[in-house]
Amino acid sequence: MVKFQPLSFPSSDGVHTVRGSLWLPEEDAPRGVVQLVHGISEHMGRYDLFARILAGRGFAVVGHDHLGHGQTAAGPEEYGFLGERDGWEHLVRDVKALRDQMGGQFPGLPYFLFGHSMGSFVARTYLIRFPGTVDGCLLSGTGQEGAPLIAFGRLAASLLCALRGSNTRSALITSLSLGAYNRQFRPNRTPNDWISRDERAVDAYCADPLCQFVPTVGMFRDMMEGLQFIGKAANCARMDPNTPVFLFSGDKDPVGGCGKGVRKVENLFRSAGVRDLTVKLYPEGRHEMLNELNRELVYDDVLAWLEGHLSQPEH
């Protein structure tokens, strides 16, 4: 059995209360901490099974709903909106606030960051902004588009923010970004076939009311700013090269360019001098490897990596 506790803390935006979750081994003291950072248009509740598996193997697992997501959003009108300004900064600082809170609760334990999709972009920003404050980082479903495309996306979203307001939504921007991911899987059964080959996982996502919102143009602008930041070699050079990193994705994941974007990230990390870097692309896997047909293999690989790095230096 696993113990579950809700948690909360003030967001760095000075307005919201961030809502989160903590999973603990029932009897023994945890031997490490894993902090989960979720992706766009989802929430921490989707990680319950994965978190319970990790907690069952002795890890304390913690995560929160981002601004504009899940239980942290004040209501549906806030879904997909990070704020009028500094949205990406607030996402990263909220991750750091939770890391600090858990560090106080579990002093001296090896501490790992796990980011999926947009959460992987947040985690990569964290590694640059707060180097040496975690003992390892796992990045699921990450990628890196070319600089010109990111710059165009940021410009288009910024123009729409100026013309219509940052909390508005654009069918065009959504179609050109998230909407494009499904096209390689035509004929499509659902709008979300790209996340997994497992139809039950896709149907659960489609039925989840906390996953059905369209992100605002302000959120797209903020995410493009984040992608620009983490795509620059000079920024990556600020990471602690001694922090181990595990990149894993499906080789049919459109977010990672079917592996090409993952290799770009690998090259950024290797150029930055990261000494312990593991990369795994799962054949035929799509975006959410934690919800894929071969998820049990992925869980085993994640656990093996975590257990292999439990002796990292304390922070």
C-alpha positions in Angstrom: 0.0 0.0 0.0 1.0 3.6 -0.5 0.1 6.7 1.6 -1.3 9.7 -0.3 -1.4 13.2 0.9 -2.6 16.4 -0.7 -0.4 19.5 -0.4 -0.4 23.2 -1.3 1.9 26.2 -1.3 1.8 29.8 -2.5 2.6 30.3 -6.2 5.4 32.6 -7.2 2.8 34.7 -9.0 1.6 36.0 -5.6 -2.0 35.2 -6.5 -2.7 31.5 -6.7 -2.3 28.6 -4.3 -0.6 25.7 -6.0 -2.3 22.3 -5.4 -0.2 19.2 -5.3 0.1 15.5 -4.3 2.5 13.5 -2.2 2.8 9.7 -2.4 4.8 7.9 0.3 5.8 4.3 1.0 3.4 3.0 3.6 5.9 1.6 6.2 9.6 2.2 5.4 11.2 5.6 5.3 11.7 6.7 1.6 15.1 6.2 0.1 14.8 9.0 -2.5 12.4 11.7 -3.7 11.0 12.0 -7.3 9.4 15.3 -8.2 7.0 15.1 -11.2 6.5 18.0 -13.6 3.5 17.5 -15.8 2.9 18.6 -19.4 0.5 20.9 -21.2 -3.3 20.4 -20.9 -3.0 17.7 -18.2 -2.7 17.4 -14.4 -1.0 15.5 -11.7 -3.8 13.1 -11.2 -2.8 11.4 -14.5 0.4 10.3 -12.8 -1.2 8.4 -9.9 -0.4 4.9 -11.1 3.2 5.8 -12.0 3.6 7.6 -8.6 2.2 4.6 -6.7 4.6 2.2 -8.5 7.6 4.4 -7.5 6.3 4.8 -4.0 5.9 1.0 -3.8 9.6 0.8 -4.5 10.6 3.1 -1.7 10.5 6.6 -3.3 8.6 9.6 -2.0 6.8 11.0 -5.1 5.6 14.6 -5.3 4.1 16.9 -7.9 1.8 19.8 -8.4 -0.7 21.2 -11.0 0.8 24.1 -12.9 -0.7 27.5 -13.0 -3.7 27.3 -15.4 -4.0 23.5 -14.9 -5.9 21.1 -12.7 -6.7 22.0 -9.1 -4.4 25.1 -9.2 -6.6 26.9 -11.7 -9.4 28.8 -10.1 -11.9 27.5 -12.7 -12.3 26.6 -16.4 -11.8 30.2 -17.4 -8.2 30.0 -16.2 -7.3 26.7 -17.9 -4.4 27.1 -20.2 -3.4 30.6 -18.9 -0.2 31.1 -17.0 -0.6 34.9 -16.4 -0.3 38.2 -18.1 3.5 38.2 -17.8 6.4 36.1 -16.7 4.3 32.9 -17.0 7.3 30.6 -17.7 9.3 32.1 -14.9 6.4 31.4 -12.5 6.2 27.7 -13.7 9.9 27.2 -13.0 9.9 29.0 -9.6 6.9 27.0 -8.5 8.9 23.8 -9.2 11.8 25.2 -7.2 9.5 26.1 -4.3 8.2 22.6 -4.1 11.7 21.2 -4.4 12.7 23.4 -1.4 9.7 22.4 0.6 10.4 18.7 0.0 14.1 19.2 0.7 13.1 20.4 4.2 10.7 17.4 4.7 13.2 14.8 3.4 16.7 16.3 4.2 19.7 14.4 2.8 17.7 12.1 0.5 18.7 11.8 -3.2 16.4 14.1 -5.1 15.3 13.6 -8.7 13.3 15.8 -11.1 11.0 14.1 -13.7 9.6 16.3 -16.5 7.2 15.2 -19.2 6.5 17.1 -22.5 6.1 20.8 -21.6 7.2 19.7 -18.1 10.4 18.5 -19.6 11.0 22.0 -21.0 10.3 23.4 -17.5 12.7 20.9 -16.0 15.4 21.8 -18.5 14.9 25.5 -17.6 15.2 24.5 -14.0 18.5 22.7 -14.6 19.9 25.9 -16.1 18.4 28.3 -13.5 19.2 26.2 -10.4 22.2 24.0 -11.3 23.3 21.5 -8.7 20.0 21.4 -6.7 18.9 18.0 -7.9 20.7 14.6 -8.0 19.3 13.6 -11.4 16.8 14.5 -14.0 14.5 12.3 -16.2 13.0 13.9 -19.3 10.1 12.2 -21.0 8.7 13.2 -24.4 11.1 16.2 -24.8 12.3 17.7 -28.0 13.6 20.9 -29.6 12.2 22.5 -32.7 14.5 24.7 -34.9 15.2 28.2 -33.7 13.4 29.9 -36.7 10.2 28.0 -36.1 10.2 28.8 -32.4 10.9 32.5 -33.2 8.0 32.5 -35.6 5.7 30.9 -33.1 6.7 33.4 -30.4 6.1 36.3 -32.7 2.7 35.1 -33.9 1.5 34.4 -30.4 2.9 37.7 -29.1 1.0 39.6 -31.9 -2.2 37.9 -31.0 -1.6 38.7 -27.3 -1.2 42.4 -28.3 -4.2 42.4 -30.6 -6.7 40.3 -28.7 -5.3 39.8 -25.2 -3.1 37.1 -23.7 -6.0 35.1 -22.2 -7.7 34.6 -25.6 -7.5 31.4 -27.6 -6.6 30.9 -31.3 -7.8 27.9 -33.3 -5.0 28.8 -35.9 -2.2 28.7 -33.3 -3.5 25.5 -31.8 -3.9 23.9 -35.2 -0.3 24.8 -36.2 1.1 23.4 -32.9 -0.7 20.8 -30.9 -3.1 20.1 -33.7 -0.3 19.1 -36.1 0.8 16.2 -33.9 -2.1 14.0 -34.9 -1.6 14.3 -38.6 1.1 11.6 -38.9 -1.3 9.0 -37.5 -4.1 9.4 -40.1 -6.7 8.1 -40.4 -7.4 9.3 -36.8 -9.7 7.6 -34.4 -9.6 10.6 -32.0 -8.0 14.0 -31.9 -5.4 12.6 -29.5 -4.1 9.4 -31.2 -0.6 10.9 -31.1 -0.3 10.4 -27.3 -0.3 6.6 -27.3 -1.0 3.4 -29.2 -3.1 2.2 -26.2 -6.7 3.1 -27.1 -7.8 2.9 -23.5 -5.2 5.5 -22.5 -6.3 7.8 -25.3 -10.0 7.4 -24.5 -9.3 8.2 -20.8 -7.4 11.3 -21.8 -10.3 12.4 -24.2 -12.8 11.8 -21.4 -10.9 13.8 -18.7 -12.5 17.2 -18.3 -9.2 18.6 -17.0 -7.4 17.8 -20.2 -9.9 19.2 -22.8 -9.0 22.9 -22.8 -7.4 24.9 -25.5 -4.3 26.7 -24.3 -4.4 30.5 -24.5 -2.2 32.5 -26.9 -0.4 33.8 -23.8 0.6 30.3 -22.8 1.9 29.6 -26.3 3.9 32.8 -26.1 5.3 31.8 -22.7 6.2 28.3 -23.9 8.0 29.6 -27.0 10.0 31.9 -24.7 11.0 28.9 -22.7 11.9 26.8 -25.7 14.1 29.7 -27.0 15.8 29.8 -23.6 16.6 26.1 -23.3 17.7 25.8 -27.0 20.6 28.2 -26.6 24.0 26.5 -26.0 25.2 29.4 -23.8 22.3 28.8 -21.4 22.8 25.0 -21.4 26.4 25.6 -20.4 25.1 26.9 -17.1 23.8 23.4 -16.1 25.8 21.4 -13.6 27.6 18.8 -15.8 27.6 16.4 -12.9 23.9 16.1 -12.8 22.9 12.8 -14.5 20.1 13.0 -17.1 17.9 10.3 -18.6 16.2 11.2 -21.9 13.5 8.8 -23.1 10.8 9.0 -25.8 8.9 7.0 -28.3 10.5 7.0 -31.7 7.1 8.0 -33.2 6.6 10.9 -30.8 5.9 14.0 -32.9 6.9 16.4 -30.0 10.4 14.9 -30.3 10.4 14.9 -34.1 10.2 11.1 -34.1 13.6 11.0 -32.3 15.3 13.8 -34.2 14.4 16.5 -31.6 15.5 14.2 -28.8 18.9 13.8 -30.5 19.1 17.6 -30.7 18.6 17.8 -26.9 21.1 15.0 -26.5 23.6 17.1 -28.5 22.9 20.2 -26.5 23.5 18.3 -23.2 26.7 16.6 -24.5 28.0 20.0 -25.7 27.3 21.4 -22.3 29.5 18.7 -20.8 26.9 16.5 -19.1 28.9 13.5 -18.0 26.2 11.0 -17.3 23.6 11.1 -20.1 21.4 8.1 -21.0 19.1 8.2 -24.1 16.5 5.7 -25.0 14.0 5.7 -27.9 11.3 3.1 -27.7 10.4 1.6 -31.1 6.8 2.6 -32.3 6.2 4.5 -29.1 4.3 7.7 -29.2 4.3 10.7 -26.9 3.3 9.3 -23.5 5.6 6.4 -22.8 4.2 6.1 -19.3 0.8 5.3 -20.9 2.0 3.2 -23.8 1.4 -0.4 -24.6 4.8 -1.3 -23.2 4.5 0.9 -20.1 5.7 -1.8 -17.8 9.0 -1.9 -19.6 9.3 1.8 -19.3 8.5 1.7 -15.6 11.3 -0.9 -15.1 13.8 1.2 -17.1 12.9 4.3 -15.0 13.2 2.4 -11.7 16.5 0.9 -12.8 17.9 4.3 -13.7 16.7 5.8 -10.4 18.1 3.0 -8.3 21.4 3.2 -10.2 21.7 6.8 -9.1 20.7 6.7 -5.5 24.3 7.2 -4.3 24.6 10.6 -5.9 26.0 13.4 -3.7 23.6 15.2 -1.4 22.4 18.7 -2.1 
